Amino acid sequence: MPIPKRAAVLLLPLIGGVVVLFALYTWITLSYSYSEGTRAGYLQKLSKKGWICKTWEGEILLSSMPGAIPERFTFSVRDEQVVKQLEAATGKRVLLVYAQHKGVPSDCFGETEYFIEKVTLSQ
């Protein structure tokens, strides 16, 4: 049974409005950070992964004191310049500056909510 023309005229603006609201929500979650900070540790992993949307994902090991069991910090990277810096620092101690973006609606932007903005080799 075909959709009446009047129903289609009412449905199209509704669908368009939902798409615009979704795009606006996505833009807001990526533009404004919930928190910002730094983490220092040894870069263990950096890989590009995903089925449809390939994203750069990484992991550093944080150790508070020698002999302690290190904690893992997983992160996502959106900037190709930062990816190059991280690739050069694999296995080394790094200081990562990150922004936390809560509520990003898709893994196409990154699998974690922590996005790395700057990398510095630490001593």
Biopython code that builds the backbone (N, CA, C, O; Angstrom):
import numpy as np
from Bio.PDB.StructureBuilder import StructureBuilder

atoms = [
    (1, "MET", "N", (0.837, -1.175, 0.000)),
    (1, "MET", "CA", (0.000, 0.000, 0.000)),
    (1, "MET", "C", (0.886, 1.244, 0.000)),
    (1, "MET", "O", (1.666, 1.428, 0.935)),
    (2, "PRO", "N", (0.794, 2.094, -1.005)),
    (2, "PRO", "CA", (1.651, 3.276, -1.085)),
    (2, "PRO", "C", (1.285, 4.313, -0.026)),
    (2, "PRO", "O", (0.143, 4.398, 0.426)),
    (3, "ILE", "N", (2.292, 5.098, 0.353)),
    (3, "ILE", "CA", (2.088, 6.178, 1.324)),
    (3, "ILE", "C", (1.342, 7.313, 0.628)),
    (3, "ILE", "O", (1.742, 7.738, -0.456)),
    (4, "PRO", "N", (0.267, 7.808, 1.231)),
    (4, "PRO", "CA", (-0.435, 8.937, 0.626)),
    (4, "PRO", "C", (0.478, 10.148, 0.496)),
    (4, "PRO", "O", (1.394, 10.342, 1.295)),
    (5, "LYS", "N", (0.215, 10.950, -0.516)),
    (5, "LYS", "CA", (1.062, 12.115, -0.796)),
    (5, "LYS", "C", (1.104, 13.065, 0.392)),
    (5, "LYS", "O", (2.148, 13.650, 0.681)),
    (6, "ARG", "N", (-0.006, 13.223, 1.071)),
    (6, "ARG", "CA", (-0.069, 14.140, 2.215)),
    (6, "ARG", "C", (0.840, 13.657, 3.355)),
    (6, "ARG", "O", (1.498, 14.463, 4.012)),
    (7, "ALA", "N", (0.871, 12.346, 3.583)),
    (7, "ALA", "CA", (1.725, 11.782, 4.626)),
    (7, "ALA", "C", (3.198, 11.970, 4.270)),
    (7, "ALA", "O", (4.016, 12.255, 5.144)),
    (8, "ALA", "N", (3.540, 11.812, 2.985)),
    (8, "ALA", "CA", (4.926, 12.005, 2.553)),
    (8, "ALA", "C", (5.352, 13.448, 2.758)),
    (8, "ALA", "O", (6.490, 13.707, 3.148)),
    (9, "VAL", "N", (4.454, 14.389, 2.500)),
    (9, "VAL", "CA", (4.762, 15.813, 2.679)),
    (9, "VAL", "C", (5.013, 16.118, 4.151)),
    (9, "VAL", "O", (5.830, 16.983, 4.466)),
    (10, "LEU", "N", (4.335, 15.434, 5.045)),
    (10, "LEU", "CA", (4.539, 15.649, 6.476)),
    (10, "LEU", "C", (5.772, 14.906, 6.998)),
    (10, "LEU", "O", (6.453, 15.385, 7.905)),
    (11, "LEU", "N", (6.054, 13.737, 6.423)),
    (11, "LEU", "CA", (7.178, 12.922, 6.891)),
    (11, "LEU", "C", (8.535, 13.480, 6.483)),
    (11, "LEU", "O", (9.477, 13.419, 7.274)),
    (12, "LEU", "N", (8.665, 14.016, 5.287)),
    (12, "LEU", "CA", (9.958, 14.512, 4.803)),
    (12, "LEU", "C", (10.552, 15.601, 5.690)),
    (12, "LEU", "O", (11.733, 15.506, 6.022)),
    (13, "PRO", "N", (9.805, 16.632, 6.094)),
    (13, "PRO", "CA", (10.398, 17.629, 7.003)),
    (13, "PRO", "C", (10.760, 17.043, 8.359)),
    (13, "PRO", "O", (11.740, 17.458, 8.977)),
    (14, "LEU", "N", (9.975, 16.086, 8.821)),
    (14, "LEU", "CA", (10.274, 15.444, 10.104)),
    (14, "LEU", "C", (11.592, 14.679, 10.031)),
    (14, "LEU", "O", (12.430, 14.796, 10.926)),
    (15, "ILE", "N", (11.777, 13.904, 8.978)),
    (15, "ILE", "CA", (13.025, 13.160, 8.794)),
    (15, "ILE", "C", (14.197, 14.125, 8.624)),
    (15, "ILE", "O", (15.267, 13.914, 9.194)),
    (16, "GLY", "N", (13.994, 15.173, 7.848)),
    (16, "GLY", "CA", (15.049, 16.183, 7.669)),
    (16, "GLY", "C", (15.423, 16.840, 8.987)),
    (16, "GLY", "O", (16.600, 17.090, 9.249)),
    (17, "GLY", "N", (14.421, 17.121, 9.819)),
    (17, "GLY", "CA", (14.684, 17.726, 11.127)),
    (17, "GLY", "C", (15.486, 16.807, 12.028)),
    (17, "GLY", "O", (16.384, 17.259, 12.737)),
    (18, "VAL", "N", (15.167, 15.514, 12.006)),
    (18, "VAL", "CA", (15.905, 14.539, 12.819)),
    (18, "VAL", "C", (17.366, 14.470, 12.362)),
    (18, "VAL", "O", (18.277, 14.418, 13.188)),
    (19, "VAL", "N", (17.581, 14.469, 11.048)),
    (19, "VAL", "CA", (18.950, 14.421, 10.515)),
    (19, "VAL", "C", (19.726, 15.664, 10.921)),
    (19, "VAL", "O", (20.891, 15.564, 11.304)),
    (20, "VAL", "N", (19.103, 16.832, 10.843)),
    (20, "VAL", "CA", (19.768, 18.084, 11.236)),
    (20, "VAL", "C", (20.090, 18.077, 12.727)),
    (20, "VAL", "O", (21.181, 18.486, 13.123)),
    (21, "LEU", "N", (19.159, 17.619, 13.555)),
    (21, "LEU", "CA", (19.411, 17.549, 15.003)),
    (21, "LEU", "C", (20.546, 16.582, 15.333)),
    (21, "LEU", "O", (21.370, 16.866, 16.203)),
    (22, "PHE", "N", (20.592, 15.451, 14.648)),
    (22, "PHE", "CA", (21.668, 14.485, 14.857)),
    (22, "PHE", "C", (23.021, 15.091, 14.470)),
    (22, "PHE", "O", (24.004, 14.933, 15.193)),
    (23, "ALA", "N", (23.068, 15.784, 13.327)),
    (23, "ALA", "CA", (24.313, 16.424, 12.886)),
    (23, "ALA", "C", (24.733, 17.517, 13.870)),
    (23, "ALA", "O", (25.922, 17.651, 14.161)),
    (24, "LEU", "N", (23.796, 18.288, 14.378)),
    (24, "LEU", "CA", (24.102, 19.342, 15.347)),
    (24, "LEU", "C", (24.627, 18.750, 16.646)),
    (24, "LEU", "O", (25.596, 19.258, 17.210)),
    (25, "TYR", "N", (24.000, 17.681, 17.127)),
    (25, "TYR", "CA", (24.453, 17.012, 18.347)),
    (25, "TYR", "C", (25.877, 16.468, 18.168)),
    (25, "TYR", "O", (26.716, 16.612, 19.057)),
    (26, "THR", "N", (26.140, 15.851, 17.024)),
    (26, "THR", "CA", (27.479, 15.317, 16.745)),
    (26, "THR", "C", (28.506, 16.439, 16.744)),
    (26, "THR", "O", (29.575, 16.298, 17.339)),
    (27, "TRP", "N", (28.199, 17.541, 16.091)),
    (27, "TRP", "CA", (29.120, 18.683, 16.030)),
    (27, "TRP", "C", (29.399, 19.225, 17.431)),
    (27, "TRP", "O", (30.546, 19.534, 17.755)),
    (28, "ILE", "N", (28.369, 19.342, 18.258)),
    (28, "ILE", "CA", (28.551, 19.863, 19.619)),
    (28, "ILE", "C", (29.438, 18.933, 20.437)),
    (28, "ILE", "O", (30.336, 19.403, 21.137)),
    (29, "THR", "N", (29.206, 17.621, 20.364)),
    (29, "THR", "CA", (30.006, 16.694, 21.177)),
    (29, "THR", "C", (31.465, 16.667, 20.740)),
    (29, "THR", "O", (32.348, 16.408, 21.558)),
    (30, "LEU", "N", (31.733, 16.931, 19.461)),
    (30, "LEU", "CA", (33.118, 16.942, 18.988)),
    (30, "LEU", "C", (33.789, 18.306, 19.182)),
    (30, "LEU", "O", (35.017, 18.387, 19.210)),
    (31, "SER", "N", (33.006, 19.364, 19.313)),
    (31, "SER", "CA", (33.571, 20.713, 19.431)),
    (31, "SER", "C", (33.871, 21.116, 20.871)),
    (31, "SER", "O", (34.803, 21.880, 21.119)),
    (32, "TYR", "N", (33.105, 20.618, 21.803)),
    (32, "TYR", "CA", (33.270, 21.006, 23.203)),
    (32, "TYR", "C", (33.715, 19.799, 24.020)),
    (32, "TYR", "O", (33.115, 18.726, 23.943)),
    (33, "SER", "N", (34.768, 19.988, 24.798)),
    (33, "SER", "CA", (35.284, 18.863, 25.585)),
    (33, "SER", "C", (34.701, 18.879, 26.993)),
    (33, "SER", "O", (34.449, 19.935, 27.572)),
    (34, "TYR", "N", (34.498, 17.696, 27.516)),
    (34, "TYR", "CA", (34.018, 17.519, 28.878)),
    (34, "TYR", "C", (35.151, 17.774, 29.867)),
    (34, "TYR", "O", (34.956, 18.412, 30.901)),
    (35, "SER", "N", (36.338, 17.266, 29.533)),
    (35, "SER", "CA", (37.512, 17.505, 30.366)),
    (35, "SER", "C", (38.755, 17.495, 29.492)),
    (35, "SER", "O", (38.746, 16.978, 28.375)),
    (36, "GLU", "N", (39.811, 18.069, 30.015)),
    (36, "GLU", "CA", (41.100, 18.110, 29.327)),
    (36, "GLU", "C", (42.170, 17.761, 30.337)),
    (36, "GLU", "O", (42.004, 17.999, 31.533)),
    (37, "GLY", "N", (43.274, 17.197, 29.858)),
    (37, "GLY", "CA", (44.336, 16.852, 30.784)),
    (37, "GLY", "C", (45.536, 16.259, 30.091)),
    (37, "GLY", "O", (45.645, 16.291, 28.865)),
    (38, "THR", "N", (46.440, 15.714, 30.891)),
    (38, "THR", "CA", (47.645, 15.072, 30.369)),
    (38, "THR", "C", (47.789, 13.699, 31.014)),
    (38, "THR", "O", (47.344, 13.467, 32.138)),
    (39, "ARG", "N", (48.411, 12.817, 30.285)),
    (39, "ARG", "CA", (48.756, 11.490, 30.794)),
    (39, "ARG", "C", (50.171, 11.184, 30.318)),
    (39, "ARG", "O", (50.528, 11.485, 29.179)),
    (40, "ALA", "N", (50.968, 10.590, 31.190)),
    (40, "ALA", "CA", (52.332, 10.207, 30.839)),
    (40, "ALA", "C", (52.482, 8.709, 31.013)),
    (40, "ALA", "O", (51.993, 8.127, 31.981)),
    (41, "GLY", "N", (53.169, 8.093, 30.058)),
    (41, "GLY", "CA", (53.388, 6.660, 30.141)),
    (41, "GLY", "C", (54.145, 6.170, 28.926)),
    (41, "GLY", "O", (54.597, 6.958, 28.096)),
    (42, "TYR", "N", (54.276, 4.875, 28.834)),
    (42, "TYR", "CA", (55.003, 4.259, 27.732)),
    (42, "TYR", "C", (54.020, 3.850, 26.639)),
    (42, "TYR", "O", (53.070, 3.107, 26.886)),
    (43, "LEU", "N", (54.263, 4.345, 25.436)),
    (43, "LEU", "CA", (53.385, 4.048, 24.314)),
    (43, "LEU", "C", (53.547, 2.596, 23.910)),
    (43, "LEU", "O", (54.629, 2.179, 23.497)),
    (44, "GLN", "N", (52.477, 1.823, 24.026)),
    (44, "GLN", "CA", (52.515, 0.396, 23.745)),
    (44, "GLN", "C", (51.931, 0.041, 22.391)),
    (44, "GLN", "O", (52.408, -0.877, 21.724)),
    (45, "LYS", "N", (50.902, 0.763, 21.986)),
    (45, "LYS", "CA", (50.183, 0.341, 20.794)),
    (45, "LYS", "C", (49.608, 1.548, 20.074)),
    (45, "LYS", "O", (49.133, 2.495, 20.700)),
    (46, "LEU", "N", (49.657, 1.499, 18.750)),
    (46, "LEU", "CA", (48.985, 2.478, 17.912)),
    (46, "LEU", "C", (48.575, 1.746, 16.640)),
    (46, "LEU", "O", (49.421, 1.199, 15.934)),
    (47, "SER", "N", (47.285, 1.737, 16.351)),
    (47, "SER", "CA", (46.819, 1.021, 15.164)),
    (47, "SER", "C", (45.613, 1.724, 14.553)),
    (47, "SER", "O", (44.850, 2.415, 15.229)),
    (48, "LYS", "N", (45.477, 1.518, 13.257)),
    (48, "LYS", "CA", (44.319, 2.041, 12.535)),
    (48, "LYS", "C", (43.351, 0.881, 12.379)),
    (48, "LYS", "O", (43.688, -0.142, 11.782)),
    (49, "LYS", "N", (42.134, 1.043, 12.923)),
    (49, "LYS", "CA", (41.220, -0.083, 12.889)),
    (49, "LYS", "C", (39.787, 0.353, 12.657)),
    (49, "LYS", "O", (39.444, 1.526, 12.806)),
    (50, "GLY", "N", (38.966, -0.602, 12.293)),
    (50, "GLY", "CA", (37.553, -0.371, 12.051)),
    (50, "GLY", "C", (37.113, -1.033, 10.761)),
    (50, "GLY", "O", (37.916, -1.196, 9.842)),
    (51, "TRP", "N", (35.851, -1.416, 10.682)),
    (51, "TRP", "CA", (35.331, -2.070, 9.489)),
    (51, "TRP", "C", (35.036, -1.051, 8.400)),
    (51, "TRP", "O", (35.520, -1.181, 7.275)),
    (52, "ILE", "N", (34.258, -0.057, 8.723)),
    (52, "ILE", "CA", (33.869, 0.949, 7.729)),
    (52, "ILE", "C", (34.646, 2.239, 7.966)),
    (52, "ILE", "O", (35.267, 2.771, 7.046)),
    (53, "CYS", "N", (34.611, 2.732, 9.178)),
    (53, "CYS", "CA", (35.313, 3.965, 9.536)),
    (53, "CYS", "C", (36.634, 3.598, 10.199)),
    (53, "CYS", "O", (36.642, 3.115, 11.331)),
    (54, "LYS", "N", (37.730, 3.818, 9.522)),
    (54, "LYS", "CA", (39.051, 3.523, 10.078)),
    (54, "LYS", "C", (39.471, 4.673, 10.992)),
    (54, "LYS", "O", (39.497, 5.830, 10.574)),
    (55, "THR", "N", (39.798, 4.345, 12.237)),
    (55, "THR", "CA", (40.254, 5.347, 13.195)),
    (55, "THR", "C", (41.566, 4.893, 13.819)),
    (55, "THR", "O", (41.848, 3.697, 13.892)),
    (56, "TRP", "N", (42.356, 5.846, 14.265)),
    (56, "TRP", "CA", (43.615, 5.547, 14.945)),
    (56, "TRP", "C", (43.328, 5.382, 16.429)),
    (56, "TRP", "O", (42.764, 6.270, 17.069)),
    (57, "GLU", "N", (43.723, 4.236, 16.968)),
    (57, "GLU", "CA", (43.513, 3.912, 18.376)),
    (57, "GLU", "C", (44.853, 3.530, 18.990)),
    (57, "GLU", "O", (45.673, 2.870, 18.352)),
    (58, "GLY", "N", (45.067, 3.948, 20.225)),
    (58, "GLY", "CA", (46.336, 3.654, 20.874)),
    (58, "GLY", "C", (46.173, 3.359, 22.350)),
    (58, "GLY", "O", (45.081, 3.433, 22.913)),
    (59, "GLU", "N", (47.306, 3.020, 22.957)),
    (59, "GLU", "CA", (47.317, 2.648, 24.363)),
    (59, "GLU", "C", (48.671, 2.982, 24.963)),
    (59, "GLU", "O", (49.710, 2.685, 24.373)),
    (60, "ILE", "N", (48.657, 3.600, 26.136)),
    (60, "ILE", "CA", (49.890, 3.788, 26.895)),
    (60, "ILE", "C", (49.728, 3.091, 28.241)),
    (60, "ILE", "O", (48.616, 2.902, 28.735)),
    (61, "LEU", "N", (50.852, 2.719, 28.813)),
    (61, "LEU", "CA", (50.865, 2.130, 30.154)),
    (61, "LEU", "C", (51.336, 3.202, 31.126)),
    (61, "LEU", "O", (52.419, 3.766, 30.975)),
    (62, "LEU", "N", (50.506, 3.470, 32.121)),
    (62, "LEU", "CA", (50.820, 4.458, 33.145)),
    (62, "LEU", "C", (51.367, 3.722, 34.358)),
    (62, "LEU", "O", (50.778, 2.736, 34.801)),
    (63, "SER", "N", (52.475, 4.185, 34.894)),
    (63, "SER", "CA", (52.978, 3.581, 36.126)),
    (63, "SER", "C", (53.230, 4.695, 37.127)),
    (63, "SER", "O", (53.948, 5.654, 36.844)),
    (64, "SER", "N", (52.633, 4.554, 38.294)),
    (64, "SER", "CA", (52.749, 5.587, 39.315)),
    (64, "SER", "C", (54.092, 5.531, 40.031)),
    (64, "SER", "O", (54.633, 6.568, 40.418)),
    (65, "MET", "N", (54.627, 4.348, 40.209)),
    (65, "MET", "CA", (55.936, 4.199, 40.843)),
    (65, "MET", "C", (56.572, 2.909, 40.352)),
    (65, "MET", "O", (55.866, 1.990, 39.938)),
    (66, "PRO", "N", (57.903, 2.828, 40.394)),
    (66, "PRO", "CA", (58.574, 1.613, 39.926)),
    (66, "PRO", "C", (58.096, 0.382, 40.701)),
    (66, "PRO", "O", (57.957, 0.419, 41.923)),
    (67, "GLY", "N", (57.851, -0.694, 39.977)),
    (67, "GLY", "CA", (57.404, -1.933, 40.589)),
    (67, "GLY", "C", (55.896, -2.081, 40.681)),
    (67, "GLY", "O", (55.395, -3.179, 40.926)),
    (68, "ALA", "N", (55.159, -0.978, 40.484)),
    (68, "ALA", "CA", (53.696, -1.047, 40.554)),
    (68, "ALA", "C", (53.138, -1.599, 39.246)),
    (68, "ALA", "O", (53.754, -1.459, 38.190)),
    (69, "ILE", "N", (51.984, -2.219, 39.325)),
    (69, "ILE", "CA", (51.325, -2.728, 38.120)),
    (69, "ILE", "C", (50.800, -1.531, 37.329)),
    (69, "ILE", "O", (50.036, -0.725, 37.861)),
    (70, "PRO", "N", (51.202, -1.409, 36.064)),
    (70, "PRO", "CA", (50.789, -0.244, 35.293)),
    (70, "PRO", "C", (49.309, -0.293, 34.899)),
    (70, "PRO", "O", (48.735, -1.361, 34.687)),
    (71, "GLU", "N", (48.725, 0.882, 34.811)),
    (71, "GLU", "CA", (47.340, 1.034, 34.373)),
    (71, "GLU", "C", (47.349, 1.367, 32.881)),
    (71, "GLU", "O", (48.256, 2.053, 32.411)),
    (72, "ARG", "N", (46.363, 0.898, 32.139)),
    (72, "ARG", "CA", (46.274, 1.168, 30.708)),
    (72, "ARG", "C", (45.396, 2.396, 30.465)),
    (72, "ARG", "O", (44.359, 2.573, 31.104)),
    (73, "PHE", "N", (45.827, 3.226, 29.542)),
    (73, "PHE", "CA", (45.042, 4.380, 29.104)),
    (73, "PHE", "C", (44.863, 4.252, 27.599)),
    (73, "PHE", "O", (45.830, 4.341, 26.843)),
    (74, "THR", "N", (43.630, 4.044, 27.166)),
    (74, "THR", "CA", (43.352, 3.917, 25.739)),
    (74, "THR", "C", (42.865, 5.254, 25.205)),
    (74, "THR", "O", (42.215, 6.020, 25.917)),
    (75, "PHE", "N", (43.187, 5.528, 23.938)),
    (75, "PHE", "CA", (42.859, 6.825, 23.356)),
    (75, "PHE", "C", (42.638, 6.700, 21.859)),
    (75, "PHE", "O", (42.970, 5.685, 21.246)),
    (76, "SER", "N", (42.071, 7.750, 21.284)),
    (76, "SER", "CA", (41.849, 7.861, 19.846)),
    (76, "SER", "C", (42.595, 9.083, 19.341)),
    (76, "SER", "O", (42.836, 10.028, 20.091)),
    (77, "VAL", "N", (42.961, 9.060, 18.060)),
    (77, "VAL", "CA", (43.676, 10.178, 17.445)),
    (77, "VAL", "C", (42.977, 10.538, 16.142)),
    (77, "VAL", "O", (42.704, 9.668, 15.315)),
    (78, "ARG", "N", (42.686, 11.825, 15.960)),
    (78, "ARG", "CA", (42.024, 12.283, 14.738)),
    (78, "ARG", "C", (42.967, 13.069, 13.836)),
    (78, "ARG", "O", (42.687, 13.222, 12.646)),
    (79, "ASP", "N", (44.073, 13.570, 14.370)),
    (79, "ASP", "CA", (45.008, 14.423, 13.632)),
    (79, "ASP", "C", (46.174, 13.584, 13.087)),
    (79, "ASP", "O", (46.858, 12.899, 13.847)),
    (80, "GLU", "N", (46.393, 13.643, 11.776)),
    (80, "GLU", "CA", (47.458, 12.839, 11.144)),
    (80, "GLU", "C", (48.857, 13.261, 11.613)),
    (80, "GLU", "O", (49.756, 12.422, 11.671)),
    (81, "GLN", "N", (49.059, 14.535, 11.946)),
    (81, "GLN", "CA", (50.360, 14.990, 12.457)),
    (81, "GLN", "C", (50.665, 14.331, 13.799)),
    (81, "GLN", "O", (51.802, 13.939, 14.060)),
    (82, "VAL", "N", (49.653, 14.211, 14.643)),
    (82, "VAL", "CA", (49.817, 13.561, 15.947)),
    (82, "VAL", "C", (50.104, 12.074, 15.740)),
    (82, "VAL", "O", (50.899, 11.493, 16.480)),
    (83, "VAL", "N", (49.473, 11.456, 14.751)),
    (83, "VAL", "CA", (49.725, 10.042, 14.442)),
    (83, "VAL", "C", (51.187, 9.837, 14.086)),
    (83, "VAL", "O", (51.809, 8.882, 14.552)),
    (84, "LYS", "N", (51.748, 10.722, 13.263)),
    (84, "LYS", "CA", (53.167, 10.608, 12.880)),
    (84, "LYS", "C", (54.074, 10.727, 14.090)),
    (84, "LYS", "O", (55.059, 9.997, 14.202)),
    (85, "GLN", "N", (53.751, 11.649, 15.004)),
    (85, "GLN", "CA", (54.559, 11.809, 16.217)),
    (85, "GLN", "C", (54.477, 10.555, 17.083)),
    (85, "GLN", "O", (55.479, 10.115, 17.648)),
    (86, "LEU", "N", (53.285, 9.989, 17.181)),
    (86, "LEU", "CA", (53.118, 8.779, 17.988)),
    (86, "LEU", "C", (53.831, 7.587, 17.371)),
    (86, "LEU", "O", (54.424, 6.785, 18.094)),
    (87, "GLU", "N", (53.788, 7.453, 16.052)),
    (87, "GLU", "CA", (54.482, 6.343, 15.395)),
    (87, "GLU", "C", (55.977, 6.411, 15.666)),
    (87, "GLU", "O", (56.624, 5.376, 15.829)),
    (88, "ALA", "N", (56.532, 7.615, 15.714)),
    (88, "ALA", "CA", (57.962, 7.775, 15.988)),
    (88, "ALA", "C", (58.293, 7.492, 17.455)),
    (88, "ALA", "O", (59.448, 7.228, 17.789)),
    (89, "ALA", "N", (57.292, 7.545, 18.325)),
    (89, "ALA", "CA", (57.536, 7.395, 19.759)),
    (89, "ALA", "C", (57.127, 6.030, 20.318)),
    (89, "ALA", "O", (57.114, 5.854, 21.536)),
    (90, "THR", "N", (56.800, 5.081, 19.478)),
    (90, "THR", "CA", (56.361, 3.768, 19.963)),
    (90, "THR", "C", (57.436, 3.135, 20.843)),
    (90, "THR", "O", (58.601, 3.046, 20.458)),
    (91, "GLY", "N", (57.020, 2.695, 22.038)),
    (91, "GLY", "CA", (57.932, 2.082, 22.989)),
    (91, "GLY", "C", (58.635, 3.074, 23.895)),
    (91, "GLY", "O", (59.344, 2.670, 24.817)),
    (92, "LYS", "N", (58.455, 4.353, 23.654)),
    (92, "LYS", "CA", (59.109, 5.394, 24.461)),
    (92, "LYS", "C", (58.113, 6.013, 25.435)),
    (92, "LYS", "O", (56.898, 5.865, 25.297)),
    (93, "ARG", "N", (58.666, 6.712, 26.424)),
    (93, "ARG", "CA", (57.818, 7.417, 27.389)),
    (93, "ARG", "C", (57.348, 8.728, 26.754)),
    (93, "ARG", "O", (58.150, 9.519, 26.258)),
    (94, "VAL", "N", (56.032, 8.937, 26.783)),
    (94, "VAL", "CA", (55.437, 10.114, 26.160)),
    (94, "VAL", "C", (54.524, 10.836, 27.145)),
    (94, "VAL", "O", (54.041, 10.252, 28.115)),
    (95, "LEU", "N", (54.302, 12.108, 26.875)),
    (95, "LEU", "CA", (53.326, 12.911, 27.590)),
    (95, "LEU", "C", (52.242, 13.259, 26.578)),
    (95, "LEU", "O", (52.518, 13.898, 25.563)),
    (96, "LEU", "N", (51.011, 12.841, 26.851)),
    (96, "LEU", "CA", (49.899, 13.066, 25.936)),
    (96, "LEU", "C", (48.965, 14.123, 26.504)),
    (96, "LEU", "O", (48.572, 14.056, 27.668)),
    (97, "VAL", "N", (48.616, 15.086, 25.684)),
    (97, "VAL", "CA", (47.609, 16.085, 26.037)),
    (97, "VAL", "C", (46.324, 15.633, 25.354)),
    (97, "VAL", "O", (46.300, 15.410, 24.144)),
    (98, "TYR", "N", (45.254, 15.498, 26.139)),
    (98, "TYR", "CA", (44.014, 14.967, 25.583)),
    (98, "TYR", "C", (42.818, 15.842, 25.924)),
    (98, "TYR", "O", (42.864, 16.668, 26.836)),
    (99, "ALA", "N", (41.752, 15.638, 25.169)),
    (99, "ALA", "CA", (40.443, 16.222, 25.458)),
    (99, "ALA", "C", (39.446, 15.078, 25.491)),
    (99, "ALA", "O", (39.446, 14.214, 24.614)),
    (100, "GLN", "N", (38.596, 15.080, 26.509)),
    (100, "GLN", "CA", (37.586, 14.033, 26.642)),
    (100, "GLN", "C", (36.270, 14.552, 26.074)),
    (100, "GLN", "O", (35.762, 15.592, 26.492)),
    (101, "HIS", "N", (35.726, 13.806, 25.111)),
    (101, "HIS", "CA", (34.457, 14.179, 24.478)),
    (101, "HIS", "C", (33.438, 13.086, 24.785)),
    (101, "HIS", "O", (33.470, 12.010, 24.187)),
    (102, "LYS", "N", (32.542, 13.368, 25.713)),
    (102, "LYS", "CA", (31.515, 12.390, 26.099)),
    (102, "LYS", "C", (30.337, 12.454, 25.133)),
    (102, "LYS", "O", (29.977, 13.524, 24.640)),
    (103, "GLY", "N", (29.748, 11.301, 24.875)),
    (103, "GLY", "CA", (28.511, 11.252, 24.117)),
    (103, "GLY", "C", (28.636, 11.335, 22.612)),
    (103, "GLY", "O", (27.638, 11.565, 21.930)),
    (104, "VAL", "N", (29.844, 11.155, 22.064)),
    (104, "VAL", "CA", (29.991, 11.161, 20.607)),
    (104, "VAL", "C", (29.197, 9.963, 20.068)),
    (104, "VAL", "O", (29.432, 8.831, 20.492)),
    (105, "PRO", "N", (28.259, 10.200, 19.137)),
    (105, "PRO", "CA", (27.288, 9.161, 18.788)),
    (105, "PRO", "C", (27.771, 8.020, 17.900)),
    (105, "PRO", "O", (26.998, 7.100, 17.635)),
    (106, "SER", "N", (28.993, 8.042, 17.438)),
    (106, "SER", "CA", (29.430, 6.991, 16.529)),
    (106, "SER", "C", (30.900, 6.665, 16.755)),
    (106, "SER", "O", (31.680, 7.528, 17.160)),
    (107, "ASP", "N", (31.274, 5.417, 16.491)),
    (107, "ASP", "CA", (32.681, 5.023, 16.557)),
    (107, "ASP", "C", (33.459, 5.506, 15.341)),
    (107, "ASP", "O", (34.667, 5.281, 15.259)),
    (108, "CYS", "N", (32.803, 6.156, 14.404)),
    (108, "CYS", "CA", (33.488, 6.663, 13.215)),
    (108, "CYS", "C", (34.454, 7.801, 13.554)),
    (108, "CYS", "O", (35.307, 8.145, 12.735)),
    (109, "PHE", "N", (34.334, 8.383, 14.738)),
    (109, "PHE", "CA", (35.227, 9.462, 15.149)),
    (109, "PHE", "C", (36.315, 8.953, 16.078)),
    (109, "PHE", "O", (37.323, 9.632, 16.279)),
    (110, "GLY", "N", (36.133, 7.793, 16.637)),
    (110, "GLY", "CA", (37.098, 7.190, 17.548)),
    (110, "GLY", "C", (36.383, 6.236, 18.480)),
    (110, "GLY", "O", (35.226, 6.460, 18.836)),
    (111, "GLU", "N", (37.062, 5.179, 18.875)),
    (111, "GLU", "CA", (36.439, 4.172, 19.735)),
    (111, "GLU", "C", (36.402, 4.582, 21.199)),
    (111, "GLU", "O", (35.608, 4.043, 21.970)),
    (112, "THR", "N", (37.248, 5.528, 21.591)),
    (112, "THR", "CA", (37.257, 5.981, 22.978)),
    (112, "THR", "C", (36.745, 7.406, 23.037)),
    (112, "THR", "O", (36.516, 8.038, 22.005)),
    (113, "GLU", "N", (36.567, 7.908, 24.244)),
    (113, "GLU", "CA", (36.144, 9.304, 24.389)),
    (113, "GLU", "C", (37.335, 10.239, 24.639)),
    (113, "GLU", "O", (37.152, 11.440, 24.838)),
    (114, "TYR", "N", (38.550, 9.687, 24.628)),
    (114, "TYR", "CA", (39.756, 10.479, 24.840)),
    (114, "TYR", "C", (40.467, 10.696, 23.506)),
    (114, "TYR", "O", (40.910, 9.740, 22.871)),
    (115, "PHE", "N", (40.572, 11.951, 23.085)),
    (115, "PHE", "CA", (41.193, 12.307, 21.815)),
    (115, "PHE", "C", (42.493, 13.063, 22.079)),
    (115, "PHE", "O", (42.497, 14.093, 22.752)),
    (116, "ILE", "N", (43.599, 12.536, 21.538)),
    (116, "ILE", "CA", (44.914, 13.126, 21.763)),
    (116, "ILE", "C", (45.085, 14.357, 20.874)),
    (116, "ILE", "O", (44.801, 14.327, 19.677)),
    (117, "GLU", "N", (45.554, 15.436, 21.492)),
    (117, "GLU", "CA", (45.754, 16.695, 20.764)),
    (117, "GLU", "C", (47.227, 17.041, 20.576)),
    (117, "GLU", "O", (47.587, 17.754, 19.639)),
    (118, "LYS", "N", (48.085, 16.531, 21.476)),
    (118, "LYS", "CA", (49.510, 16.866, 21.413)),
    (118, "LYS", "C", (50.325, 15.751, 22.049)),
    (118, "LYS", "O", (49.886, 15.112, 23.005)),
    (119, "VAL", "N", (51.524, 15.524, 21.505)),
    (119, "VAL", "CA", (52.426, 14.482, 22.015)),
    (119, "VAL", "C", (53.779, 15.118, 22.291)),
    (119, "VAL", "O", (54.287, 15.893, 21.481)),
    (120, "THR", "N", (54.361, 14.787, 23.440)),
    (120, "THR", "CA", (55.706, 15.219, 23.765)),
    (120, "THR", "C", (56.471, 14.030, 24.319)),
    (120, "THR", "O", (55.949, 13.291, 25.154)),
    (121, "LEU", "N", (57.699, 13.838, 23.866)),
    (121, "LEU", "CA", (58.543, 12.800, 24.463)),
    (121, "LEU", "C", (58.949, 13.269, 25.851)),
    (121, "LEU", "O", (59.377, 14.410, 26.023)),
    (122, "SER", "N", (58.816, 12.388, 26.848)),
    (122, "SER", "CA", (59.204, 12.787, 28.204)),
    (122, "SER", "C", (60.436, 11.999, 28.630)),
    (122, "SER", "O", (60.760, 10.963, 28.049)),
    (123, "GLN", "N", (61.100, 12.494, 29.626)),
    (123, "GLN", "CA", (62.338, 11.894, 30.114)),
    (123, "GLN", "C", (62.077, 10.975, 31.269)),
    (123, "GLN", "O", (63.010, 10.380, 31.808)),
]
sb = StructureBuilder()
sb.init_structure("model")
sb.init_model(0)
sb.init_chain("A")
sb.init_seg("    ")
for serial, (resi, resn, name, xyz) in enumerate(atoms, 1):
    if name == "N":
        sb.init_residue(resn, " ", resi, " ")
    sb.init_atom(name, np.array(xyz, "f"), 0.0, 1.0, " ", f" {name:<3s}", serial, name[0])
structure = sb.get_structure()
